Amino acid sequence: MTKKKPSPQNRIWEKERRDRLNQTFDSLAKLLPDYEATTQLSKIEILQRTIEHVEKLQDKIKAFLEEQDELLKKHVDELEERLQALIAR
């Protein structure tokens, strides 16, 4: 059994697919905070660094939301105290 050669159109489609994939990896690499145009990263390195960056961003968002939650709780407590003081008059 011999493998069937891909048609010229299939080769064109496959090349376009690879080109789009490579362009997308390049775009993703440029979004990384430590991106350097002079350093060529492998696709795996780009994905690994992207995962690390997204995880760091998720941690920052979580910390920010927890901080905001605490501030809002304090503010609610202060408002409740003021309300109780006004009611007690």
VENRA-V297440 format. One record per backbone hydrogen bond with DSSP energy under -0.5 kcal/mol. CO is the residue of the C=O (numbers start at 1). NH is the residue of the N-H. Records with the same first field share a line. If there is no record, write none. Layout:
# VENRA-V297440
CO: NH ; NH
This chain:
# VENRA-V297440
7: 11
8: 12
9: 13
10: 14
11: 15
12: 16
13: 17
14: 18
15: 19
16: 20
17: 21
18: 22
19: 23
20: 24
21: 25
22: 26
23: 27
24: 28
25: 29
26: 30
27: 31
28: 31
29: 32
32: 35
36: 39
38: 40
39: 41
42: 46
43: 47
44: 48
45: 49
46: 50
47: 51
48: 52
49: 53
50: 54
51: 55
52: 56
53: 57
54: 58
55: 59
56: 60
57: 61
58: 62
59: 63
60: 64
61: 65
62: 66
63: 67
64: 68
65: 69
66: 70
67: 71
68: 72
69: 73
70: 74
71: 75
72: 76
73: 77
74: 78
75: 79
76: 80
77: 81
78: 82
79: 83
80: 84
81: 85
82: 86
83: 87
84: 88
85: 89
86: 89
